[in-house]
Structure formats: structure tokens, C-alpha cells
């Protein structure tokens, strides 16, 4: 059964009526197809109206939707001959970061993603997508491996942030994230990063300092979660909707600010309503972004990447 968000309640009621009518119908009874069609059209209209004016907080809820396609599903759909690689060669393997080699539309690539999990068991396994130092060191290792074998890198980001536990700090969380960003910037191959759900803090940018940064239409990307921001500024996590508005965390805001390169359209009602269509749309966007980068030298790729991110901190003075 589909999970509805609180603001989708009007649509949920209509779709519940549609399902009830379909269950009631049987051969020989009154044809209810016209009523189902009428309610379906009304539900679609309601959904279109709701999603045309989502607030930043509502987009946050969509980005976190339990049924939204996660990195593992995106990789399984877009990448063929995928061979997962594990471990950071220093401490251990971090399940929150998945990665390996495969083929994207026939061409070899290196793929890295943050995986949240889809149910209670898998969320615990993947630590809710919050990577530890060994995860970021694994990502760095795979980026360096991609450089040696001249493999374009595709990253898929969906994390609320790096794991904040004491053990992660003891093993050098900040250094591992910094080295991850450095690995992105130094990679001699094309790097396409996509925020597919949540892009939270340094835990996200460690995989997202790419030549081209894409965002799904209802994804979010920010230095801190709305709840975290609200707890700091107002000492009240309930102010998260206000914080989300002020932080400019939506794909549309970030595109206007020049912090990402492209917004990838999602099906009506969000990627969770039709994951296959959403992932196919993402695949087309990645292919379009990757093609011109294949023509550039390693020096040009590095220089453009560096200039791109340095420019974000400049202020117009004239």
C-alpha cells in the first residue's frame, strides 16, 4: 500500500475511494468505470495542484519518503555488469557507502552512492545512510582507482549527513570527509554527482564535488538539516519548516543560485510514485552531462572543477 505524506491527505482520500470501488466491482454489477475515471482525474488534478506549490519543508518530506528510490535501486537500474568493491584498506567496510565498477549505457564507469535502506532491517545495516570515516575513505579509494583506469565517476547522494558518533570522530571523520572532497577535485576523469534524495552537510559534498552536479526535482541539499538548523537558531526543532524556507535547500533555489547544474524532472507526485520513470529520466540527464566531459583532458577536468567551486565563494564587487 502506498504511503501518503500529511499534505497529500486529499489525494489519499480520493485514491482510497478509487480502490474501494475497484474492489466492489465484479462481473454482472453496475459498471463503475466512469466513476473511477472521474475520481482518478480529480486525484491527478489534486496531485498536480499540490506539487506545483510545494513548500521547502514539504519537499524535504518528499525527499525523505520511505518509498523513494534509493542509491542501490538507481545503480541496479542504470548500471549493468556491476561489480561491488568493499573496504577502505585501512579499517573496514562501511555499508553506508556502496560502490564498484560497471557499465553505464555500455561504457565502463565507477559508481559510488550513499545508501539509506528501504526497511527497518536494511536501514540499520546501512546506518540510515550516515557514513563513517571508513566509508569516505572507501569512496576516495574508488575515485583514485577510477583515475588509474580512466573510468568516469558517477555518484548518487542520499544522506542526512555523516555519522556523528564518538567512534567516527575518533577515527578522523572530518579528515576523511576533507580527503573525500579532495579526491573529487583531483580526479582526472569526468565526475557526475546527483543528489537523489537528501544532500546533507559535508557527508554529501564529500561525494558531490563534481564537474556536473544534478539534483532530482524534489531533492534537497543543505549544510545542515532543517531540524538541526532550527534547534541551533530557535532551540526548537518544531521550527524546521521555517528553517527550510530560509535555508534555500530546494533544487530550484540552488539552480537559481548557481550551486547545481541541472534539475532532473520527477514524475507527478514524486519519484516514489513511478521510480522507473524517475530513474530513466536521471539516466538521460547523466548521459547528457557526461558526453561533453569525455572530450576534455585530465588537466581541463580538474581545472574546471576547481574553478566551479571556487567561484561559489566569490562576491561581486563592481
Buried (B, 14 or more C-beta within 10 A) or exposed (E): EEEBBEBBEBBBEBBBBBEEBEEEBEEEEEEBEEBBEEBEEBBBEBBEEBBEEBEBBBBBBBBBBEEBBBBBBBBBBBBEEBEEBBEBEEBBEBBBBBBBBBBBEEEBBBBBBBBBBBEEEBBEEBBBBBBBBBBBBBBBBBBBBBBEEEBBBBBBBBBBBBBEEEEBBEBBBEEBBBBBBBBBBBBBBBBBBBBBBBBBBBBBBBBBBBBBBBBBBBBBBBBBBBBBBBBEEEEEBEBBBBBBBBBBBBBBBBBEEEBBBBBBBBBBBBBBBBBEBBBBBBBEBBBEBBEEBEEBEBEEBBEEBEEBBEEEEEEEEE
